[in-house]
């Protein structure tokens, strides 16, 4: 993999469950060609991992600040690292 590829581990808080946040995140990532996954956490947050070209991953993380139309995002944290070679994007349960 080239040095241009990156992995972002993201946590999103606010009203982000029950508002199609995961499905919209999947669609946003796929539109940008970003691999990874998204899931709900028991504490009400959403967790996601994005892998792909740096610009596309950063754009997807930026999208998380708005999220789905019904969401009210309060905070987004992202930790960047080396990609692990994920392929495709899925919603985890």
Secondary structure as UniProt FT lines:
FT   TURN            3..4
FT   STRAND          5..15
FT   HELIX           21..31
FT   TURN            32..33
FT   STRAND          35..40
FT   TURN            42..43
FT   STRAND          46..53
FT   HELIX           54..64
FT   TURN            65..66
FT   TURN            69..70
FT   STRAND          72..81
FT   STRAND          89..91
//
